[in-house]
Amino acid sequence: MAQIKTAISIDETLFGQAEQVAQELHMSRSALYARALDEFLRKRAQGRLTEELNAAYDGTIDPEDALMLRGMRERQRRMADEDPW
């Protein structure tokens, strides 16, 4: 995978915290930032997927399905009326 060098500006306190964590984890600052960005992007993608799933299962029925359900209920009603027992 190709590497791209970039410069970023961050708060001094955040920089210090990142330096400490990178040292504790025995990794370079660049590796820490790359890992943190990767995790952020994965969580963001997962959040979007969750939103899409929630929208898909929000309990609303699209018009085509509603029409099909009405037909099924009517057919079931007729079958129950025709049943002699």
C-alpha angles and dihedrals in degrees: 000000000000117000122221122200116219139168123228135182119224137167114279093236092052090048091053092049091049091050090053094048092047090053092047091051093043093235136123122262089245092054091049093050092046091050092047092049091047091052092047092051092047092050090047091051090047090051091052091050090050090051091051092049092047090051091049092051100036093121097253118126121218116234094254092054091045090055091049091049092051089052092048092049092049091049091048090049091052092047091051091049091051094050108100099207 
